[in-house]
Amino acid sequence: MSHIRLTAAQALVRYLAAQKTEIDGASVPIFAGVWAIFGHGNVAGLGEALYGVQDALPTYRAHNEQGMAHAAIAYAKAQNRRRMMACTSSIGPGALNMVTAAALAHVNRLPVLFLPGDVFANRRPDPVLQQVEDFGDATVSANDCFRPVSRFYDRIQRPEQLLTALPRALQVLTDPADCGPVTLAFCQDVQAEAFDYPESFFAEKLWTPRRPRPDRAELEAAVALLRAAKAPLIIAGGGVHYAEATARLRQFAETHHIPVAETQAGKSALPYDHPLNLGAIGVTGTSAANDAAEKADVILALGTRLQDFTTGSWALFKNPNRRIIGLNVQPFDAGKHNAEPLVADAKEGLKELTKALAPYTAPKGWTDALATAKAIWTQAATAVLADPNTNALPTDAQVIGAVQRAGTPQDIVVCAAGGLPGELHKLWNASEPGTYHLEYGFSCMGYEIAGGLGVKLARPDREVIVMVGDGSYLMMNSELATSVMLGLKLTLVVLDNRGFGCINRLQKGTGGAPFNNLLQDTKHATLPEIDFRAHAESLGAIAVKVSSLTELEAALKAARSHSRSSVIVIDTDPQVSTQAGGHWWDVAVPQVSPRAEVQAAHAVYAEKIGAQKLGV
């Protein structure tokens, strides 16, 4: 067996460059590149190694470690987890900046490889610059913070550890059930140490998605439930996209005449105007989908982890006899809330279900009633999206309407956190799979611009429209400069409601006084007059502020011809959200308060929690 002498860092990047996947019949690198911000913990080791493989494994420079990690995660989501990226930082603050992004990837089941630098394994310079010292445990470093938010974690303290750590990392990153972030904390002295690696370790390896088929007994139990269903409903989650099962879902729904509701991650699985697509479900759902969920007797939870926004905090499903079938590649999700588990790949599971379920179709009275409910919802949604042509500040919904009218069905909308995702979930008309990119599993403010960058990197042929509030823009805007630097054009619509409008509305809705959310309700000496247009322009973007929805539509159309990122700023009303649709959400209200408003809100809360169906 022949060997090659490499540093551990050189071996790592050579291994990553040799990993392949298959897209549309062609073999392509599974790692599209590495996002890197260098510091003393990675510049001499990984930095030197990455320099030598730029053609096979490109390196991208960002401005914030959390931002670059968000971009990497968004890239993987836009690629349906088939391709991914790695992120490297120095030890200390650089590494810890990525932990929030690691949690986001963990919650959303998205692959990303974190390569934070770590302390010296030999401990010669202890304590090294930026080292976190635990008085009682000398093995602790800042990178231990990655442990609870990584699907697989290892600390590389010897060069030969890569021989087992890297294959294990790729197994997790490509496994449909265990998929999520992997952290290989890389001691900085070890990065530079040499070892004689077997040349066979760097041979090209093709990773193809595993598609587990359902267990026969579980399949029979699911079929029996569906055959007896009088009011069946499919809830489509993100797993439908990751399994590339959108066409199979459409076929299944049409064959058996079963209506579909979509989670945030599942939205765009069916075209919005498909007769069986009832739209968004849950707290931010349409009236049509939620009405169906309340009455459904059998719910096929397809590739969803059934989080509280989907289930209305488990108060949405009101049929006392309802049963859930959890068709999910991850057993943890398939069996939630006493569901009948059907552990399988979504594409293969639907195929087997269709074959076994024939010739069942849902009762015509059920689907006819839901078609009427959808028509009523569509009329209500059209009204809130319209331009009222007044001088009043527009609502988020009206801005969404303008963005939709100025766009095309192929555009990809990107958003995360706050009030906008709820409005988009209800109101955005997604025509094609993958054109709706929302991060709402972790609901992470600051994802929007960096996420848009990752989406554009994955889909350079599409117009990527990032909708972001002023609060999120101020939290993380640095990757706007990165988009200009890399020539990855984005169109940003910044909705300025002068604070955290979504949480202000929630605060008031639970009886609280307006406090510390809108800028005017904070402790301040003076209110900031933030010029978002000028700020965006200073980062290299083409920027404009508009004063009406008509001007917004014109600016959006003009932005399509721009060669670099554009930012369009518009003032909006922080007080108004769409009242149509939606459902109660469990936000605990104080049992004791001197405020009469809180006391009244708690009385309502006590009544609402009685509707929760827990463990049944």
Salt bridges, closest charged atoms under 4 A:
ASP118 OD2 - ARG155 NE 2.84
ASP144 OD1 - ARG147 NE 2.60
ASP144 OD2 - ARG155 NH2 3.26
GLU160 OE2 - ARG158 NH2 3.25
ASP175 OD2 - ARG210 NH1 2.49
ASP196 OD1 - ARG5 NH1 3.23
GLU204 OE2 - LYS20 NZ 3.98
GLU244 OE1 - ARG82 NH1 3.23
GLU244 OE1 - ARG211 NH2 3.41
GLU254 OE2 - ARG250 NE 3.11
GLU254 OE2 - HIS274 NE2 2.74
ASP291 OD1 - LYS295 NZ 3.27
GLU294 OE2 - LYS318 NZ 3.78
ASP333 OD1 - ARG109 NH2 2.83
ASP333 OD1 - LYS336 NZ 2.96
GLU340 OE1 - ARG323 NH2 3.25
ASP345 OD1 - ARG211 NH1 3.03
GLU348 OE1 - ARG213 NE 3.43
GLU352 OE1 - ARG216 NH2 3.86
ASP368 OD2 - LYS364 NZ 2.67
ASP411 OD1 - ARG560 NH2 2.84
GLU432 OE1 - ARG462 NH2 3.26
ASP461 OD1 - ARG459 NE 3.70
ASP461 OD2 - ARG462 NE 3.75
GLU463 OE2 - LYS489 NZ 3.41
GLU479 OE1 - HIS63 ND1 4.00
GLU537 OE1 - ARG533 NH1 2.99
GLU553 OE2 - ARG405 NE 2.96
ASP571 OD1 - ARG498 NH1 3.82
ASP571 OD2 - LYS545 NZ 3.20
GLU597 OE1 - ARG595 NH2 3.47
